[in-house]
Amino acid sequence: MALFLDIHTIEGVTAEAAAQAHAADLRTQDRYGVSYQRYWVDEDKGQVFCLVEAPNADAARAVHHEAHGLVAEAIHPVIEGA
């Protein structure tokens, strides 16, 4: 499986709303063979960043789409460092 970092821009996003969306991802991810690892929120900039282990970017997108509809506008493959 590969690691991806996705980026959402959501005007007015709150840490609480991001937590709810992440919980929905966790309830949905197994159907797609995906594992959402962590997320970060920048309320001031209206951005959310998600780290996900997935077979491919499309599977990661599908989880967001089904779970809550907040599909990332960018998703990047990443390599974990120490």
C-alpha positions in Angstrom: 0.0 0.0 0.0 1.1 3.5 -0.6 0.9 6.7 1.5 -0.9 9.8 0.3 -1.4 13.3 1.7 -4.6 15.0 0.5 -5.5 18.7 0.8 -9.0 20.1 1.3 -9.9 23.8 1.2 -13.1 24.3 3.1 -14.1 27.8 4.0 -15.1 28.0 7.7 -13.9 24.6 8.6 -13.6 23.9 12.3 -11.6 21.2 14.1 -14.8 19.7 15.3 -16.2 19.4 11.8 -13.0 17.9 10.6 -13.1 15.3 13.5 -16.7 14.4 12.4 -15.6 13.9 8.8 -12.6 11.9 9.9 -14.9 9.6 12.0 -17.0 9.1 8.9 -13.9 8.2 6.9 -13.0 5.6 9.5 -16.5 4.0 9.3 -16.2 3.8 5.5 -12.6 3.0 4.8 -12.6 -0.8 5.1 -14.8 -1.2 2.1 -12.1 0.3 -0.1 -9.0 -1.2 1.6 -8.0 2.2 2.9 -6.6 3.3 6.2 -6.9 7.0 7.1 -4.0 7.6 9.5 -4.0 11.2 10.7 -5.4 14.6 9.8 -4.5 18.2 10.5 -6.7 21.3 10.4 -5.7 24.9 9.8 -8.9 26.8 10.7 -7.5 30.2 9.8 -6.7 29.1 6.2 -9.7 26.8 5.9 -7.6 23.8 5.1 -7.6 20.1 6.1 -4.7 17.7 5.4 -5.3 13.9 5.6 -2.6 11.2 5.6 -4.0 8.0 4.2 -2.6 4.5 3.4 -4.4 3.3 0.3 -3.9 1.0 -2.7 -4.2 4.1 -5.0 -5.4 7.7 -4.9 -8.8 6.7 -6.4 -9.6 4.5 -3.4 -8.7 7.3 -1.0 -11.0 9.7 -2.9 -13.8 7.2 -2.9 -13.8 7.0 0.9 -14.2 10.8 1.2 -16.8 10.9 -1.5 -19.0 8.2 0.2 -18.3 9.2 3.8 -19.1 12.9 3.6 -18.7 14.3 0.1 -15.7 16.5 1.0 -13.4 15.3 -1.8 -9.9 16.7 -1.7 -8.8 19.0 -4.5 -5.3 17.6 -4.4 -3.8 14.2 -3.4 -0.1 13.6 -3.4 1.9 10.3 -3.0 4.4 10.7 -0.2 7.2 8.6 1.3 7.5 8.4 5.0 10.7 9.6 6.6 12.2 9.2 10.0 
